[in-house]
Amino acid sequence: MSESSAEAVVVDAAASVALASATGAGAGWRRATGIAGAAIGVIAAGAAAGVALERLTVGRGMRQRARLALDSTGPYGSLRGTPGKAYADDGTELYYEVDDVDPEAVPALSPRRRRLFGRKAPAPVTVVFSHGYCLSQDSWHFQRAALRGVVRTVHWDQRSHGRSGRGVRQVQDGVPVDIEQLGQDLKAVIDAAVPEGPIVLVGHSMGGMTVMALADRYPELIRDRVVAVALVGTSSGRLGEVNFGLPVAGVNAVRRVLPGVLKALGQRADLVEKGRRATADLFAGIIKRYSFASRDVDPAVVRFAERMIEGTPIDVVAEYYPAFDSHDKTAALVHFADKPVLVLAGVGDMVTPSEHSEAIASLLPEAELVLVPDAGHLVMLEHPEVVTDRLADLLTRAGAVPAGATVGGYGSSTAQPG
């Protein structure tokens, strides 16, 4: 299937869904939601429609068995910590987990290091991880494993994602989510899980936007308590200009119909979810293309990403989508100007292109900018060793871990000679 013909199919399917919604034709819904439920759902989930897919040459039954095998053997997303709950201003329950420091994992400080830090031990720091759209806290699996026991970490699920509750304002009042709300949600998690002490904020994609919204709304928190920030595969604005690797005509066509289609799909979530399950192979192909850039990604990692995105209901996809076009937190970046900042992106990211990270770094001259070749949007899963290494360096510069502590890709910790 060519890119242009695939594009036409998806736009036609989107139009069919919108028409069926307007006329109340149930049969039309059932016909259209098969492909639109998968393709349009994945567009908003951080992929895009109109994608040229490789023809599938393996039987469907074999592919289903392979997915089950990967689900049963893949260790990804299995890490758990001490659970906790915070409550947003509208009453939404926000689930988080805490991994505490293991004293045996952190090396004792030599007198030289005591002088370096200016105290008997570095200040206790908590690293708060915020995940992206249609993912969950488990998307930080590799970084969590590497830092486990070395530094206190908090991992939380954004509203309506993972183990957090459905957004109360969205369910009761039909109000779309905005990035400002996510910043307030993050503040509620910090108040509950990190009521005192220094903080390092780490955000991927929508999670990075959440961090910016927090800074915009609570600059005093950034000034007084945040000691470092990592922004991974994210954007401070102008997301409406992203073309997802499509020709201009295709992007414009999709954008014309997408808002209305997503709204219609969200109102018929039960039918759409059936369509997504029925077209799992198409769904998987789109996810892989827009999540990863390298050809040799571990199939278990790819399947892990699929599960997270598949687990996001279409009505949640729909209620979040409008937030991205209106997102603009460029002015909030000034609050990070005097902090150690890591800005990292995959060169092959088609969802939040690396140019957006370069734009952020241009406004933060002291920030470390890392562009990872052969990496897509889920760079922390695709090249976990690079992300973990740069994050560990940021934490050391911020005094979050002793200079003698090193972390391995899967959570080992060793001490350098004093």
C-alpha positions in Angstrom: 0.0 0.0 0.0 1.5 3.4 -1.0 1.6 6.2 1.5 -0.9 8.3 -0.5 -3.4 5.4 -0.9 -3.1 4.5 2.8 -3.8 8.1 3.5 -6.9 8.1 1.4 -8.2 5.0 3.1 -7.9 6.5 6.5 -9.4 9.8 5.6 -12.3 8.0 3.9 -12.8 5.8 7.0 -12.7 8.9 9.2 -15.4 10.5 7.0 -17.5 7.3 7.2 -17.4 7.4 10.9 -18.4 11.0 11.1 -21.3 10.4 8.7 -22.5 7.4 10.6 -22.4 9.4 13.8 -24.5 12.2 12.3 -27.1 9.8 10.8 -27.2 7.4 13.7 -26.6 4.4 11.3 -25.4 1.6 13.6 -24.3 -0.6 10.7 -22.2 2.2 9.3 -20.5 2.5 12.7 -19.7 -1.1 12.7 -18.2 -1.0 9.2 -16.2 2.1 9.8 -14.9 1.6 13.3 -12.8 -1.4 12.3 -10.1 0.6 10.6 -10.9 4.0 12.0 -10.9 2.8 15.6 -7.3 1.5 15.1 -5.9 4.1 12.7 -7.5 7.2 14.1 -7.1 6.0 17.7 -3.4 5.6 17.1 -3.0 9.0 15.5 -4.0 10.6 18.7 -2.1 8.1 20.7 1.1 9.5 19.4 1.3 7.7 16.0 -0.4 8.9 12.8 -2.6 7.7 10.1 -1.8 7.5 6.4 1.2 5.3 7.0 2.7 2.9 4.5 2.7 -0.5 6.2 4.8 -3.6 5.4 2.6 -6.5 4.2 2.2 -9.0 6.9 3.5 -12.4 5.7 2.9 -14.5 8.9 -0.4 -16.1 9.6 -2.8 -14.3 12.0 -2.9 -17.2 14.4 0.9 -17.4 14.6 1.1 -13.6 15.3 -1.5 -14.0 18.0 0.5 -16.8 19.6 3.7 -14.7 19.4 2.0 -11.8 21.2 0.8 -14.1 23.9 4.3 -15.6 24.3 5.8 -12.1 24.5 3.2 -11.0 27.1 4.0 -14.0 29.3 7.8 -13.8 29.1 8.6 -10.1 28.8 9.7 -8.6 32.2 8.9 -5.1 31.1 6.5 -3.2 33.3 6.8 -5.7 36.2 8.6 -3.4 38.7 6.4 -2.2 41.6 7.0 0.1 44.5 5.2 1.3 47.6 1.8 2.4 46.3 0.1 5.7 47.2 -2.8 7.9 46.1 -3.1 11.7 45.5 -6.2 13.6 44.7 -6.5 16.3 42.0 -8.5 19.4 42.6 -11.6 17.8 41.0 -11.3 14.7 43.1 -9.6 12.5 40.4 -7.6 9.7 42.1 -4.0 9.7 41.0 -2.0 6.6 41.6 1.8 6.7 42.3 4.5 4.4 43.5 7.6 5.2 45.5 11.0 3.4 45.3 13.1 4.2 48.3 16.8 4.3 48.7 18.6 1.1 49.6 21.4 2.1 52.0 23.5 -0.9 50.8 23.2 0.3 47.1 24.8 3.7 47.8 28.5 3.8 48.5 29.8 5.5 51.6 31.3 8.9 50.9 35.0 9.5 51.3 36.3 12.7 53.0 37.0 14.1 49.5 33.3 13.6 48.5 32.2 15.1 51.8 34.1 18.3 50.8 32.6 18.1 47.3 29.1 18.0 48.5 29.7 20.3 51.5 28.0 18.0 53.9 28.3 14.5 55.4 25.9 13.2 52.7 24.2 14.6 49.6 20.9 16.2 50.2 18.0 13.6 49.9 16.6 14.1 46.5 13.4 12.5 45.0 13.2 12.0 41.2 9.6 12.3 39.9 8.9 10.7 36.5 6.0 11.8 34.4 5.0 9.6 31.4 3.6 10.4 28.0 0.2 10.3 26.2 -1.4 6.8 26.2 1.4 5.3 28.2 1.8 4.7 31.9 4.5 4.9 34.6 5.8 1.6 33.3 7.2 3.3 30.2 10.2 4.2 32.4 10.9 0.6 33.1 14.6 0.6 32.2 15.4 3.9 34.0 13.5 2.7 37.1 15.4 -0.6 37.1 18.7 1.3 36.8 18.0 3.8 39.6 16.2 1.3 41.9 17.7 1.7 45.4 20.2 4.3 44.4 17.9 7.3 44.6 14.3 7.8 45.8 12.0 7.9 42.9 8.3 8.5 42.3 6.4 7.1 39.3 2.8 8.2 38.7 0.0 7.6 36.2 -1.6 10.6 34.6 -5.3 10.9 35.0 -7.3 8.3 33.1 -4.0 6.4 32.4 -2.6 3.3 34.0 -3.9 2.7 37.5 -5.1 6.3 38.0 -8.8 7.0 38.0 -10.8 8.5 35.2 -10.8 12.2 35.2 -13.8 13.4 37.2 -14.2 16.6 35.3 -14.1 14.7 32.0 -16.6 12.1 33.0 -19.1 14.3 34.9 -18.8 17.5 32.9 -17.5 16.4 29.5 -14.5 18.8 29.8 -11.5 18.0 27.6 -8.2 17.7 29.4 -5.7 20.5 29.1 -2.0 20.6 29.9 -2.7 23.1 32.7 -4.8 20.5 34.5 -1.9 18.0 34.2 0.5 20.5 35.8 -1.9 20.8 38.7 -2.2 17.0 38.9 1.6 16.8 39.2 1.5 19.3 42.0 -1.0 17.1 43.9 1.3 14.1 43.5 4.3 16.0 44.7 2.3 17.3 47.7 1.4 13.7 48.6 4.6 11.8 47.7 7.3 14.5 48.1 6.1 17.0 50.7 9.6 18.1 51.5 13.1 18.0 50.1 14.8 18.6 46.7 13.2 17.3 43.5 14.4 16.3 40.1 11.6 16.4 37.4 11.7 14.0 34.5 9.1 14.1 31.8 8.6 12.3 28.4 6.4 13.8 25.7 3.2 14.8 27.4 5.0 14.3 30.7 7.5 17.0 29.7 4.6 19.3 28.9 3.2 18.5 32.3 6.5 19.6 33.9 6.3 22.8 31.9 2.8 23.4 33.1 3.8 22.9 36.7 6.5 25.5 36.3 4.1 27.9 34.7 1.6 27.6 37.5 3.9 27.1 40.5 7.2 28.9 39.7 8.0 29.2 43.4 8.1 25.4 43.7 10.6 25.3 40.8 12.7 28.0 42.4 12.7 26.6 45.9 12.8 22.8 45.5 13.6 21.7 42.0 17.3 21.0 41.5 17.3 19.5 38.0 15.0 18.8 35.1 15.0 16.3 32.2 12.8 16.8 29.2 12.7 13.8 26.9 11.1 13.7 23.5 8.8 16.6 24.2 7.7 20.1 22.9 7.0 23.5 24.4 4.5 24.3 21.6 3.6 24.5 17.9 2.6 20.8 17.8 0.0 21.8 15.2 2.8 22.1 12.7 4.0 18.5 13.1 3.5 16.5 9.8 4.1 13.0 11.2 6.2 12.2 8.2 3.2 12.7 5.8 2.8 14.8 2.7 1.3 18.2 3.4 -1.9 17.3 1.6 -2.4 14.2 3.8 -1.7 16.0 7.0 -4.2 18.8 6.2 -6.8 16.2 5.2 -6.4 14.3 8.5 -6.5 17.5 10.5 -9.7 18.7 9.0 -11.6 15.6 10.0 -9.8 14.4 13.0 -11.3 16.5 15.8 -14.9 15.7 14.8 -14.0 12.0 14.2 -12.3 11.6 17.6 -15.3 13.2 19.3 -17.7 10.8 17.6 -15.4 7.8 18.3 -15.3 8.8 22.0 -19.1 8.7 22.1 -19.2 5.1 20.8 -16.2 3.7 22.7 -17.6 0.2 23.0 -17.8 -0.2 19.2 -14.5 1.4 18.6 -12.7 -0.9 21.1 -14.0 -3.9 19.2 -12.7 -2.4 16.0 -9.3 -1.9 17.6 -9.1 -5.5 18.7 -10.2 -6.7 15.3 -7.5 -4.8 13.6 -4.7 -5.5 16.1 -2.1 -6.2 13.3 -2.7 -2.8 11.6 -2.6 -1.2 15.1 0.7 -2.9 15.9 2.3 -1.8 12.6 1.4 1.8 13.2 2.6 1.8 16.8 6.0 0.4 15.8 6.5 2.9 13.0 5.7 5.9 15.1 7.3 4.7 18.4 10.7 3.3 17.2 13.2 4.2 14.4 15.7 1.4 14.6 15.0 -2.0 12.9 16.5 -4.2 15.7 14.2 -3.3 18.6 13.5 -6.2 21.0 10.1 -7.6 19.9 9.2 -7.9 23.6 9.8 -4.1 24.0 7.7 -3.4 21.0 4.9 -5.6 22.3 5.3 -3.9 25.7 4.7 -0.5 24.1 1.7 -1.9 22.2 0.1 -3.1 25.4 0.4 0.3 27.1 -1.1 2.1 24.1 -3.8 -0.5 23.5 -4.8 -0.1 27.2 -5.8 3.5 26.7 -9.6 3.7 26.0 -10.6 5.6 22.8 -12.7 8.0 24.9 -9.5 8.9 26.8 -7.6 9.3 23.5 -10.4 11.7 22.4 -10.6 13.8 25.4 -6.9 14.5 25.5 -6.3 15.2 21.8 -7.4 18.9 21.7 -4.9 19.8 24.4 -1.9 19.4 22.1 -2.8 21.9 19.4 -3.3 24.6 22.1 -0.2 23.7 24.1 2.3 26.5 24.4 4.5 26.6 27.5 7.6 28.2 25.9 7.4 31.1 28.3 7.6 28.7 31.3 11.0 27.4 30.3 12.6 30.5 31.9 11.9 29.0 35.3 14.5 26.2 34.4 17.2 28.7 33.3 19.4 28.4 36.4 18.9 24.6 36.8 20.9 21.7 35.4 18.7 20.6 32.5 18.9 17.6 30.1 17.0 17.9 26.8 17.0 14.6 24.9 15.3 13.4 21.8 15.4 10.7 19.1 16.5 12.0 15.7 13.8 9.8 14.1 11.0 11.0 16.3 8.0 11.8 14.1 5.6 12.6 16.9 7.6 15.3 18.7 10.4 15.9 16.2 13.9 16.5 17.6 13.7 20.1 16.2 11.3 20.8 19.1 13.9 19.7 21.6 16.5 21.8 19.8 14.1 24.8 20.2 13.8 24.1 23.9 17.6 23.9 24.3 18.1 27.1 22.4 16.2 28.9 25.2 18.2 27.2 27.9 21.8 27.8 26.9 23.2 25.9 29.8 21.1 22.8 29.1 22.7 19.6 27.8 21.2 18.7 24.4 21.4 15.0 23.4 20.1 13.9 20.0 20.0 10.1 19.8 20.5 8.7 16.2 18.4 5.8 15.1 15.8 6.5 17.8 12.1 7.3 17.6 9.5 8.7 20.0 9.9 6.0 22.7 13.6 6.6 23.0 13.8 5.6 26.6 12.6 2.1 25.6 14.5 1.9 22.3 17.9 3.1 23.6 17.5 2.8 27.3 21.2 2.8 28.0 21.7 6.2 26.4 18.8 7.8 28.4 19.8 6.1 31.6 23.4 7.2 31.2 22.6 10.9 30.6 20.0 10.9 33.3 22.5 9.4 35.8 24.9 12.1 34.8 22.3 14.8 35.4 21.5 13.3 38.9 25.2 13.4 39.8 25.5 17.0 38.7 22.5 17.9 40.8 23.8 16.1 43.8 21.0 13.6 43.8 23.4 10.6 43.9 27.0 10.5 45.2 29.6 10.9 42.6 30.9 7.4 43.5 27.7 5.7 42.6 27.2 4.3 39.1 24.0 2.6 37.8 23.8 -0.2 35.3 21.3 -0.7 32.6 19.3 -3.1 34.7 19.6 -1.5 38.1 23.0 -2.7 39.4 25.0 -0.3 41.5 28.7 -0.3 42.2 31.1 2.0 44.0 34.1 3.7 42.4 37.3 3.5 44.5 37.5 6.4 46.9 
